[in-house]
Amino acid sequence: MKNYATATNVDEGIVYKYPQELLPVSQEAMPAVGYAYALQQKVADSFFKAGVIPVKVDIK
């Protein structure tokens, strides 16, 4: 539980009261993560081209 508290920056007392489990991301979920990054990058690029943000942002 201490590792979870440290990883999530949550007080250990709260973690012990409401225990959670950290699980690895499955291979099936990986394409969805890449797709989400691609969408976020597209939005950031659009904002840059429109002048909403002054510098190009790399989402990664």
C-alpha positions as CSV (number, residue, x, y, z in Angstrom):
1,M,0.0,0.0,0.0
2,K,2.9,2.4,0.7
3,N,4.0,2.1,-3.0
4,Y,0.5,3.0,-4.1
5,A,0.3,5.9,-1.7
6,T,3.7,7.2,-3.0
7,A,2.7,6.6,-6.7
8,T,-0.6,8.4,-6.4
9,N,0.6,11.1,-3.9
10,V,-2.2,10.1,-1.5
11,D,-1.8,9.9,2.3
12,E,-1.2,6.3,3.4
13,G,-4.1,6.5,5.9
14,I,-6.5,7.1,3.1
15,V,-5.0,4.4,1.0
16,Y,-5.4,1.8,3.8
17,K,-9.0,2.9,4.3
18,Y,-9.9,2.6,0.6
19,P,-7.4,0.1,-0.9
20,Q,-6.9,0.0,-4.6
21,E,-4.9,-2.2,-6.9
22,L,-2.5,-1.0,-9.6
23,L,-2.6,-3.2,-12.6
24,P,-0.5,-3.2,-15.8
25,V,-2.1,-1.9,-19.0
26,S,-3.0,-4.7,-21.2
27,Q,-1.7,-5.0,-24.8
28,E,-5.3,-4.7,-26.0
29,A,-5.5,-1.2,-24.5
30,M,-2.3,0.0,-26.0
31,P,-3.7,1.0,-29.4
32,A,-6.4,3.1,-27.6
33,V,-3.7,5.0,-25.7
34,G,-1.8,5.7,-28.9
35,Y,-5.1,6.8,-30.6
36,A,-5.8,9.2,-27.6
37,Y,-2.3,10.7,-27.9
38,A,-2.8,11.2,-31.7
39,L,-6.1,13.0,-31.1
40,Q,-4.6,15.2,-28.4
41,Q,-1.7,16.0,-30.8
42,K,-4.1,16.9,-33.5
43,V,-6.0,19.3,-31.2
44,A,-2.7,20.9,-30.1
45,D,-1.5,21.3,-33.7
46,S,-4.9,22.9,-34.6
47,F,-4.6,25.4,-31.7
48,F,-1.1,26.3,-32.7
49,K,-2.1,26.8,-36.4
50,A,-5.0,29.0,-35.3
51,G,-2.7,31.1,-33.0
52,V,-4.5,30.0,-29.8
53,I,-1.2,28.8,-28.3
54,P,2.1,30.6,-29.2
55,V,4.4,27.6,-29.5
56,K,4.0,24.1,-31.0
57,V,3.4,21.5,-28.3
58,D,4.6,17.9,-28.4
59,I,2.0,15.8,-26.5
60,K,4.4,13.0,-25.7
